[in-house]
């Protein structure tokens, strides 16, 4: 009986993995392949307007794999962008891009399983630790691997790059203005950010990426990034898994985009403190406190703010040393 | 009816034997009157499984109808040429190492049988991990070929390893020597068949991975200057 259950579970996981890329490939086949190359060519051919954008700098926040749609991200993440908006009032802090869909189509929007996702969303609102809520994480984690895949990634990344570009333009960004854009990617959002940079970099935008506990591959998009700051927790098993799972980030991976970026001094890896990925004492935990009195959420916000403004990052000192 | 059941049983037993690297099984199969058909069936299953992944990408990449069928045919022919070259190399290297003249048909049998791990080729569809799984399957196939060559030439482990190792090295050399002409040929045929530009390399052709789902790259293949 147990063997059959395991076989069924294995089959379900396999099918979920195999069907994972179909959304972005299907979108590319249906319309993306027609619309995007032309739109990209038009944008590339358009002369710079010479106008200054209304904001000093632009930041786009890409949520972790718990996000359901552009407006429904886990509530614990909201204070990060809210606080950044307070501290940087002349900057645009956007969080309207759903990173796990090529066309910003949230899980509860027009989809085959929208009903299921709406139910999961309701359950998760009642109980954030609901086991069914993990379905969202599993679905989005598969999209992370689609994004990181060299075969499926191009179609996925061009879609998310377009949605990020749309978000920037909705907020008045002017191509050719040279105004810097920073993508903040939490967890799987870091991979989506780096992947999208491969295409965003075509438009002469100064790009930076801040990864918070990010799981990301040695994506070719790294070649288009001016600087990547990877903020990690020393007790974060998923972040650590990223170093193991993605071979291009192994120490001997000569010639990988990651190794190249490191060799060129375009990568900073900063250990914030003993943060975990989920559960308790995670990056957004307002109940866990550092010895200096700040809670972990504040530590994360301070660190991201410091990276954005070019100040030194204040980390939690390791008492065991 | 009984004949078909027996044949299916032989294919199943051969598959299991290759997967488990069982030399006894290879000995049994070498004496089976249906050995050639069993090997061909396994190779067809392996090819179909590998094609499954590639063809989904191909279909979704807006290659349809006659072009789709032609692309599959092109890929299938690619497999046949690949295995024929590999069989020839094993026969030549085997002769040079052992002095035994091996029928090219037997060499082809060994190569086709060793494709049994590629029956799991559909796993290549899995995002990110797929290409790694494909490499593992190829390595598994190479080890299977080692076991089969050992039985076929009736030589020890190390001599068989030498034949397979030199054969593998020769395939790499062929790949290096024919890299440019093969890539040009592959791209020309691909363009003819699909009407799309391609990023197929000679290595892709030689490893049986013919398709890359990219219709355009907007210059992304060129590494930009880092600001």
Interface residues (C-beta under 8 A of the other chain):
Chain A: X14 X17 X18 X20 X21 X22 X25 X26 X28 X29 X33 X37 X40 X41 X44 X142 X145 X146 X148 X149 X150 X151 X152 X154 X155 X198 X199 X201 X202 X206 X217 X220 X223 X224 X226 X247 X264 X266
Chain B: X56 X57 X60 X61 X62 X122 X123 X125 X126 X127 X128 X129 X130 X131 X132 X212 X213 X214 X215 X216 X217 X218 X219 X220 X223 X224 X226 X227
